[in-house]
Amino acid sequence: MRRIRRDATKVWHNPELHTAYGRGQPNSAGLPRPTQTGEDRRAAKQHRAALEALFSPRKEPEAEDSKGGRVKSGRDAASKAPGRIVLAPPPQSDPKAVERQRLLSKLLCASGRPNISKAANEFLRAGHAFPAEQDVYLQLLEHSDEQRIQEAIDELAGILVGELPKRRAVLESRLRRIEEFAEEPATREAAERLRRQVSGRPEAPAADGAPRRGAGGDISEASGEAE
């Protein structure tokens, strides 16, 4: 027959745990709390860092350019890049202004009385007005219509009040030829006045007092021009 022990069950206590529990504060059950060691704290920090890395937004890696520098990712570059000013496209050129410039260039590049007269008449038929420029009215001195010549002389007289002649030799040569071969006395007188204004000295009249004309009564182009 087995004998049953009636005495109380003995419990063995670990002195190290008892000491550790004795140092901590009692918990809600009245038992002392265990203290954390250095390894426990390091493990807790690693666990917290892993959680933060898991839930934090991911950053794109920076690439290196050809010079060894760092190139920012697309998101960083878009967020930190300054605002770009977008200019409106330039308006298209006015077709009428383009046509006017073409006809004016044609007049300035023309040579000889027929070509100059044709280019000037085409410019006027297009509804344009001659600009107040010496080169334009210097060309018009070669027009076949004396009315256009008188208008050019009057315009040049006003322009040369505040400007020096650009092509003085050519201007004086054409004015002298108008004095000699123009049909209208008013045209000859206007050319003489402008030539004196340009030269700054009076000019003696011709010995016979009459203009020299070519065959057929047209203005002769015998006298040369010094460009």
Secondary structure, 3 states (H helix, E strand, C coil): CCCCCCCCCCCCCCHHHHHHHHHCCECCCCCECCCCCHHHHHHHHHHHHHHHHHHCCCCCCCEECCCCCEECCHHHHHHHCCCCCCCCCCCCCCHHHHHHHHHHHHHHHCCCHHHHHHHHHHHHHCCCCCCCCHHHHHHHCCCCCHHHHHHHHHHHHHHCCCCCCCCHHHHHHHHHHHHHHCCCHHHHHHHHHHHHHHHCCCCCCCCCCCCCCCHHHCCCCCCCCCC
